[in-house]
């Protein structure tokens, strides 16, 4: 009996020692996990802050730019001439020295048959905004015949063209998702102003600023 008692005591002491060691390991790992969780939150906050700063910088670098979309490509379709014809049509005279650059840009999705956009860089944001406002007024005045290829003297099938702000890739993706959600949920208006995306259900409704994909789920 004494031997059994001694063996049992030895065994329980060993188990207790293992449990104590295991508890220390668990406590150490728990502290490490809490530290890593805190560090992860800090890093995530820094990433979000850097993302916002990057988005702000991207917006600033584009505030002199506008895009002309859906203009067919072809030999003799000079982007600068197309833009100057557009300006004459909307009654906004712009000289060549006010244009820093006018060129076709690569597609985000090379597989689509949509023409490459024309990217126009002007001397300042104010002039860019004047062009956008003039295009908006033209389309509002001629609702039944908004800007299209025939207005620019381009041959071939009549195609609607669009003059928009030059958005970052992330903003373009959000804009596309917003247009799709607006169609599905019966929103009447979707527009972009100063790099910000807005929607409105109907004429009398308040406008909603779409900041991210989560906002679309709440429409």
N, C-alpha and C positions, 0 to 999 in steps of 0.2 A: 504493500500500500504506500509506503514511504517513497519507494522508487517511482511508482506511478505518479504520486503527487509531485515529486521533483521533476519528472519528465513533463508533466502538464504545466508546471510553473515555468519551466524553460521554454516550452512552446508558446505559452501566452505572453511571456516577456518578449519573445522574438516577434510575435504578431503585433504587440503594442509598439515595439520599436519601428517595425515596418510601417504601421499606421501613422506614427509620428513623422517619419521621414516622408511618407506620401503626402501628409497634410502640409508639410513645409513646401514640398514641390508644388502642390496645388495652389497654396497661397502665393508662392513666387510667380507661378504662371498667371494667376488671376491679376496680380499687380501689373505684370507685363502686358496682359491683354487690355487692361484699363488704360495703361499708358499709350498703347498703340491706337486704341479707339480715340483717345483725346488727340493724339498726333494726327490721325486720319481726318478728324473733324477740322483741325487747324489747316491741314493741307488742302482739304476740299474747299474751305473758305477762301484760301489764297488763290486756288485755281479759279473759283467763281469771280473773285475780284480781278484777276488777270484777264479772264474772259471778257468781263465788262470793259476793262481798259482797252483790250484789243479791238472789241467791237466799236468802241468810241473812236479809236485811231483809224480803223477801216472806214468808218463813216466820214471822218474828216478828210481822208485822202480821196474820197469819192465825191465830195460836195461841189466840185467844179465839173462833174461828169454827168452826161445823160446817155441813154441808150435808145436807139431806134430799132424796133423789133419787127420781124416778119417781112423785111424788104428782100425781094428775090436777089440772088447772086447771078452774075453773068458778066461777060466781057463788055467793057464800056460802062459798067455800073460803078461810077466813081463815087465813093462814100462822101467826099467833101461836096461834090456837085449836088448829090442827093440832099444833103443837109441844107445847103444854101437855097435850093428850090423849095424845101420845106419852110424855111424862114420867110421866103417871099410869099408863100401861100398863106401863112398866118399873120402877114403884115408886120413882120419884125425884121428890119434890115440889120444884117450882121456882116461886117467886113472880114476878109481873110485873116487880118492881124488879130482878130478877137478869138480865133480858133487855134488852140495849141496843138490839137491832134484830132484826127478823124480817120478811123480804121475799123476793119472787121476784126472781131475777137473770136477766139476758139469757143466751141460749144462746151457746156458742162456735160452734156450727154452726146457723145459723138455718133451714136446709133440713130438719133432722130434725123428726119429729113427736113426739119425746120432750118431756114437760112441762118447763117451766123449774124449775130447782132452787130450793129454799127455803134461803136463807142466814140462819143464826141467829148473832147476836153476843151472847156472854154476858159477865158481869162480869169473869171471869178464866179463865186456862187450866185451872186445877184443876177448875172446874165443867164446863168443856167436856169434859175427860177423863173425868169421872164419868158424863156422859151417854153418851159413846162406850162406856165399859166396861159400863154397864148394858144398852145395846142389844146388845152382844156377848154378855153373859151370857144375855139373853132368847133370842136366836137359838140359842145353844148348848143352852139348856134345852128349847126347843121346836123341835127340828130339823125336825120334819115340818110345822110351821106357823110359819115365821119371820115377822118383821114384814111386814104387808101392809096394804092400804087398808081391809079390813074391820075390822081391829083398831082403826083410827082412826075408825070409824063413817062412812066415806065410801061413798056409794052407787055402784052400778055394778059392773062386772066386778072380780073380785079381782085385785089387782096387787101384786107384791112391791115393797117400798120399801127404800131403803138409807140408812143414816145414816153419814156419812163425815167425815173431816177436810176442811177447806177448802184444797184444793191450788192452787198457782199453775198458770197455763196450761201451762208447760213440764213441770211435774211430772204434770199430768193427761195430757198427751200421752205421757209416758214410762210412766205407769201403764197406759194403754190398750195401748201397744205390748207391755208386759210381760205383760199378761193374754193377749194374742194369742199371743205366743211361748210362754207357759206351756201353753196349750192344744195348740199344735202339737208341743211337745217333751215332753208328758206330765208336767208339773209339777202337783202336787196342790194347792198352796197359793200364793196371792198376797195380800199384805196391805200396808197402809201404817201406819206408826207414827211419830208426830212428824215427818211430812213425808218420811219415808224409805220406800222401796219394798223389800220383801223377797219372796223366793220360797223354796219348799221342795219338793223332789222327792217326798218321802213322809214319813210320820210320824217315822221314825228318822233321816232325813237332816238335815244341818246347814243352817241358813238362809243364803241368799245375799243380800247387799245389792246392789241394782241402782242404780248411780250414774248411768249414761248408756246410750245406745244400744249402745255398743261392748260393754258387759257382756252384753247380750242375745245377741250373736253367740257368746259363749263358753259359753253354757248347754249 
